[in-house]
Amino acid sequence: MQAKLRNTALALAAVVLAGCAGLPPVETRELDSRFGDAVRQARAQQTLNPEAGRNTDPVAGIDGVSAQHTIEQYQKGFKEPPPTFNILGIGGTSVSP
């Protein structure tokens, strides 16, 4: 019985130590040389005009009164919470703002 227990312990120790050995090092020079290519490609494909930062022409197309009204409405949206309403209509009650 004692020999069986000793053999089992030795086998278990061998398995545990084998797990600590690790794998041989992997050469990643090919991967390292292309690191970040996918991100750079995706960013380039999502850029409409790569030269837009060099355009010094002012933006035109909206008059001052409309622009001021737009800014006021934008800022008002942060001061007042949006109105709530019953989306599903379950229960027959409605939530009023």
N, C-alpha and C positions, 0 to 999 in steps of 0.2 A: 504493500500500500504506500509506504513511504517513498519507494523508488518511482512509483507512478506519479506521485505528487511532485517529486523533484524533476522528473522529465517534463511534466506539464509546465512547471515554473520556468525551466530552461527554454522550452519552446516559446512560451509567452515573452520571455525576455529577448529572445532572438527576433521575434516579430516586431517588438517595440523598438529595438535598436535599428532594425532594418528601415523602419519608418523615418528615423532621424538621419539616414544617410543622404537623402535628397537626390536631386537629379543633376546630371552634368550641366555646366553652364551652356547657355544657348547664345549663339552669335546673332545679334540683332542689327548689324550694320545696315542691312538693306531697309529694315523698318525705320531705323533712326534717321536715315537720310531723307525719308519721305514724311517724317513726323509733322503734322499740322497742315499737310496738303489739302485734306478734305475740308478743313475749316476755311482755308483761304479760297478754295474753289467755291464753296457755298456762299461766302460773303461776296465774291465777285459776281456770282450769278444773281444775287439779290439786289445789287446796286444798279439803279436805273441810269444814273449819270455819274460816272466816276470823277468827272471834272467839275462837278457842281460847286465845290468849295472855292474854286478859282473865279467864279462868276461874281463880279462886283456890282452888277446892275441892281438897283433897288427893286423890291417887289412892288408891283403895281396891280391895280384891278379892283380896289375897294376904296370907297370914299371915307372920309373921316367920321361922319355921323354913323354910318353903318358899322365901322370898326369899333367906335366907342360903345354902341349898343351891344355888339357882340361880346366885348370885354366885360361889360356890366352883367350880361346874362350868364356868362361863364363864372364870374366871381359870385353871383347870387346863388348859383348851383351848389356852392360849398357852404353857404350860410344857412340855407333851408334844406331840411331833409326831403328826399323825394317822396311824393305821395304814395301811400300804400293802398292796395286794392285786393280784392278776393280773386285769385287767379282761377281756381277750380270751380268755385260756386257751390261747394258742398256744404250742406247744412242749412241753406236758405238764409244765412245772415251775410251781410256785407260789411266790410270794414271801410269806414269813411275816413278821409284824410283829416 
